[in-house]
Amino acid sequence: MSRAREAVALLGLGVMGRALAATLLDGGRAVTVWNRSPGRDTELVERGAHRAAAARDAVLAAPVVVVCLYDHVSRCATRSSRSSSSCAAASWST
């Protein structure tokens, strides 16, 4: 029994995010991308990725979401467009 390839949304298109998105595209996945700074998704969109207008749109576009953000400040800014005095996030790194 084969398992269908699920679509993936990727937030954060720094070095790691762009590499992950490219690998997912190479593997035949439908990929939706979003980045806070415009222009980092151009090559990926040319290769077939879908550009999300907002982080929320990317998250709603796929059942699997990968977040590659630089630091606590960028995580909080991405989490909500509203001002917030606190932001909780989990970080994993190697």
Backbone as CSV, one residue per row, in Angstrom:
resi,resn,N_x,N_y,N_z,CA_x,CA_y,CA_z,C_x,C_y,C_z
1,MET,0.847,-1.185,0.000,0.000,0.000,0.000,0.885,1.239,0.000
2,SER,0.688,2.136,-0.982,1.515,3.332,-1.047,0.848,4.472,-0.303
3,ARG,1.652,5.318,0.244,1.148,6.453,1.004,1.244,7.701,0.128
4,ALA,0.179,8.466,0.042,0.176,9.684,-0.766,1.160,10.688,-0.186
5,ARG,1.775,11.426,-1.059,2.699,12.471,-0.616,1.905,13.688,-0.172
6,GLU,2.055,14.048,1.095,1.317,15.181,1.623,1.989,16.489,1.223
7,ALA,1.156,17.508,1.068,1.659,18.844,0.794,2.362,19.361,2.044
8,VAL,3.326,20.252,1.841,4.097,20.809,2.953,4.129,22.330,2.826
9,ALA,3.940,23.020,3.935,4.116,24.470,3.986,5.427,24.748,4.713
10,LEU,6.181,25.687,4.203,7.466,26.023,4.809,7.511,27.520,5.092
11,LEU,7.687,27.872,6.366,7.778,29.267,6.778,9.220,29.564,7.143
12,GLY,9.774,30.593,6.547,11.156,30.978,6.806,12.055,30.468,5.707
13,LEU,12.546,31.371,4.869,13.336,30.972,3.714,14.768,31.482,3.779
14,GLY,15.394,31.210,4.917,16.831,31.451,5.015,17.540,30.305,4.317
15,VAL,18.792,30.111,4.608,19.564,29.048,3.966,18.910,27.686,4.177
16,MET,18.545,27.368,5.413,17.959,26.058,5.699,16.567,25.927,5.086
17,GLY,15.732,26.942,5.229,14.380,26.884,4.692,14.350,26.723,3.188
18,ARG,15.204,27.470,2.479,15.261,27.341,1.016,15.745,25.958,0.611
19,ALA,16.746,25.432,1.310,17.264,24.091,0.990,16.187,23.022,1.221
20,LEU,15.466,23.117,2.321,14.391,22.157,2.599,13.289,22.237,1.542
21,ALA,12.880,23.453,1.200,11.831,23.623,0.193,12.273,23.049,-1.154
22,ALA,13.512,23.301,-1.543,14.024,22.771,-2.811,14.038,21.248,-2.799
23,THR,14.449,20.660,-1.702,14.485,19.199,-1.592,13.073,18.619,-1.657
24,LEU,12.127,19.261,-1.008,10.741,18.801,-1.058,10.183,18.894,-2.473
25,LEU,10.490,19.981,-3.177,10.059,20.114,-4.571,10.689,19.029,-5.439
26,ASP,11.983,18.780,-5.226,12.678,17.726,-5.981,12.035,16.362,-5.742
27,GLY,11.484,16.172,-4.555,10.841,14.916,-4.199,9.397,14.813,-4.673
28,GLY,8.915,15.823,-5.376,7.578,15.772,-5.933,6.466,16.251,-5.023
29,ARG,6.820,16.884,-3.932,5.800,17.384,-3.005,5.237,18.723,-3.488
30,ALA,3.997,18.980,-3.147,3.420,20.308,-3.321,3.920,21.133,-2.139
31,VAL,4.530,22.278,-2.419,5.150,23.089,-1.368,4.576,24.504,-1.416
32,THR,4.158,25.001,-0.265,3.735,26.392,-0.114,4.781,27.075,0.743
33,VAL,5.255,28.246,0.301,6.324,28.937,1.023,5.873,30.327,1.455
34,TRP,6.463,30.782,2.553,6.230,32.134,3.049,7.489,32.610,3.756
35,ASN,7.789,33.891,3.589,8.921,34.513,4.266,8.548,35.940,4.635
36,ARG,9.032,36.408,5.781,8.721,37.783,6.213,9.302,38.810,5.262
37,SER,10.502,38.551,4.733,11.136,39.477,3.793,10.801,39.044,2.374
38,PRO,10.258,39.938,1.557,9.883,39.553,0.197,11.101,39.216,-0.678
39,GLY,10.852,38.389,-1.682,11.883,38.097,-2.673,12.668,36.822,-2.465
40,ARG,12.645,36.255,-1.278,13.428,35.048,-1.023,12.782,33.796,-1.612
41,ASP,11.561,33.918,-2.066,10.853,32.757,-2.601,10.850,32.682,-4.126
42,THR,11.433,33.655,-4.806,11.336,33.749,-6.262,11.791,32.478,-6.973
43,GLU,12.963,31.986,-6.654,13.477,30.781,-7.313,12.586,29.569,-7.032
44,LEU,12.111,29.463,-5.810,11.249,28.333,-5.445,9.911,28.395,-6.171
45,VAL,9.354,29.586,-6.292,8.085,29.746,-7.008,8.291,29.413,-8.485
46,GLU,9.413,29.824,-9.053,9.720,29.488,-10.446,9.830,27.974,-10.637
47,ARG,10.204,27.263,-9.588,10.336,25.801,-9.651,9.028,25.082,-9.322
48,GLY,7.987,25.827,-8.957,6.699,25.199,-8.729,6.088,25.374,-7.354
49,ALA,6.799,26.006,-6.439,6.233,26.249,-5.104,5.119,27.290,-5.204
50,HIS,4.201,27.231,-4.269,3.124,28.214,-4.185,3.530,29.274,-3.170
51,ARG,3.338,30.538,-3.515,3.668,31.646,-2.611,2.442,31.990,-1.772
52,ALA,2.605,31.976,-0.464,1.532,32.383,0.442,1.676,33.867,0.735
53,ALA,0.562,34.566,0.795,0.584,36.000,1.080,0.897,36.288,2.540
54,ALA,0.561,35.347,3.417,0.777,35.530,4.862,1.098,34.177,5.493
55,ALA,1.712,34.207,6.660,2.061,32.962,7.357,0.815,32.113,7.589
56,ARG,-0.265,32.739,7.965,-1.526,32.019,8.202,-1.967,31.264,6.946
57,ASP,-1.851,31.908,5.786,-2.240,31.272,4.530,-1.389,30.029,4.260
58,ALA,-0.103,30.122,4.556,0.789,28.973,4.353,0.397,27.828,5.279
59,VAL,0.144,28.135,6.528,-0.213,27.099,7.505,-1.516,26.406,7.116
60,LEU,-2.452,27.158,6.590,-3.735,26.580,6.197,-3.653,25.802,4.878
61,ALA,-2.571,25.979,4.142,-2.447,25.358,2.819,-1.984,23.902,2.852
62,ALA,-1.464,23.432,3.969,-0.888,22.086,3.992,-1.051,21.436,5.360
63,PRO,-1.154,20.105,5.382,-1.270,19.401,6.657,0.053,19.291,7.412
64,VAL,1.153,19.517,6.713,2.479,19.465,7.340,3.093,20.858,7.234
65,VAL,3.556,21.398,8.359,4.142,22.740,8.379,5.540,22.654,8.986
66,VAL,6.513,23.200,8.262,7.896,23.263,8.743,8.220,24.738,8.953
67,VAL,8.746,25.065,10.129,9.073,26.446,10.458,10.578,26.552,10.681
68,CYS,11.228,27.392,9.885,12.682,27.618,9.996,12.911,29.111,10.183
69,LEU,12.832,29.546,11.411,12.992,30.962,11.702,14.271,31.195,12.495
70,TYR,14.814,32.383,12.342,16.143,32.702,12.842,16.249,32.768,14.363
71,ASP,15.320,33.454,14.999,15.462,33.680,16.436,14.093,33.894,17.089
72,HIS,14.134,34.134,18.395,12.909,34.319,19.167,12.084,35.492,18.640
73,VAL,12.723,36.574,18.279,12.022,37.757,17.788,11.269,37.426,16.501
74,SER,11.925,36.724,15.572,11.256,36.385,14.316,10.126,35.383,14.538
75,ARG,10.294,34.475,15.485,9.202,33.536,15.796,7.984,34.278,16.325
76,CYS,8.208,35.213,17.228,7.091,35.971,17.794,6.426,36.846,16.734
77,ALA,7.212,37.464,15.874,6.655,38.309,14.817,5.843,37.480,13.834
78,THR,6.260,36.274,13.576,5.556,35.398,12.646,4.301,34.822,13.286
79,ARG,4.380,34.524,14.556,3.260,33.899,15.274,2.010,34.765,15.234
80,SER,2.169,36.045,15.319,1.003,36.917,15.365,1.356,38.288,14.818
81,SER,0.457,38.830,14.034,0.684,40.182,13.539,0.295,41.219,14.587
82,ARG,-0.378,40.762,15.627,-0.759,41.668,16.712,0.392,41.795,17.701
83,SER,0.516,42.939,18.314,1.539,43.125,19.339,1.237,42.204,20.516
84,SER,2.273,41.588,21.017,2.093,40.685,22.147,3.269,40.859,23.093
85,SER,2.991,40.850,24.368,4.065,41.023,25.323,4.797,39.713,25.597
86,SER,4.201,38.604,25.151,4.874,37.329,25.394,4.685,36.401,24.203
87,CYS,5.617,35.503,24.062,5.567,34.541,22.971,6.267,33.278,23.444
88,ALA,5.588,32.157,23.364,6.199,30.882,23.737,6.560,30.122,22.477
89,ALA,7.732,29.542,22.451,8.155,28.776,21.290,9.133,27.699,21.731
90,ALA,9.132,26.611,21.010,10.099,25.542,21.258,11.142,25.582,20.159
91,SER,12.380,25.348,20.527,13.476,25.379,19.564,14.238,24.067,19.592
92,TRP,14.527,23.568,18.422,15.385,22.391,18.291,16.523,22.733,17.363
93,SER,17.706,22.310,17.705,18.852,22.525,16.829,19.849,21.400,17.058
94,THR,20.768,21.321,16.125,21.791,20.279,16.254,23.090,20.882,16.705
